[in-house]
């Protein structure tokens, strides 16, 4: 499949560009930010601050730079020149013009820091992640098994440029992840960081224990915490926080660790084929990661502003995914199996028993192909999440 694939977030950006003077789009490298912005703002000038000459001009003479590029301009990798933000603030405050500047960047930490400190109230902030299921379906990309889909991953270049996933992820690791991380943290031992990344992959879909992670990698606890922070700010991993209302039960307080893209996750684990995936002992965690990441992508691409959690009691009983509603909860059990049995609903029923006065919508997401509407449950195929 070649060409431009419509992104769900595009219509949401269109809605806000007449309401805010600045639109900011973040997301991982190679998620399609530049392609999308050039498509949406075709009449705007495009300026990449990755270019060292352009960056030097913007850094050394921001006033002269912004006189030249004062409106209808896309600044890509704008976090590289944080000094621009205060000048941009003054320009948009004076002009009152909507959609005056479009900002884009792949390092969430620096970009969000600058936005919250300088541009709060003036900017609509969006996050573009790799393709979600809806975008692939909408583009007519054939549905594979969940194992093949998870191994292939969701980065646009794999589909639009027909790049073999193994080749793509090997290069992605070298070109982008190591580049960004070494720049941000000045890591000298790339092999040690690769080990850390692999250990994170082996913990996907599981409770995060930073001390255990640091010990296994033979690094300090603060170093492990800093490296995790950079993986999050580069949109490689995210943490799902536990829901803390206890319903008379002692609760787990550690977050769970997930990867935004299962293609990268499987690549880090040495999983190259659907057969490798099916035979891997972590198959259940990897399937859960793909589904939880799908909800995160939908949340950002559809601009929903929802808060997702999981719930787990100290006795190990848990709900994989939970959304608080106005009168209760939507709760989800996520299982890779393709066979539905009554045992798959026991965690959902257990949570409902703890919350007798609330409305609980119970859903099972599984590895099969058919949805079922049961009396007490929604059964959802992974394809239709």
Secondary structure, DSSP 8 states (H G I E B T S, - for coil): --S----THHHHHHHHTTT-SEEEEE--TTSSHHHHHHHHTTTSEEEETTSHHHHHHHHH-HHHHHHHS-SSEEEETGGGGTTHHHHHHHHHHHH--TT-EEEEES-HHHHHHHIIIIITTTEEEEE--S--HHHHHHTT-----HHHHHHH---HHHHHS---HHHHHHHHIIIIIHHHHHHHH--S-HHHHHHHHHHHHHTTTEE--HHHHHHHHT--HHHHHHHHHHHHHTTSEEEE-B----TTS-B----EEEES-HHHHHHHTT--SHHHHHH-TTHHHHHHHHHHHHHHHHHHHTT----EEEEEBTTS-EEEEEEEETTEEEEEEEE--SS--GGGGHHHHHHHHH-TTSEEEEEEEESSS--EE-SS-EEEEGGG-
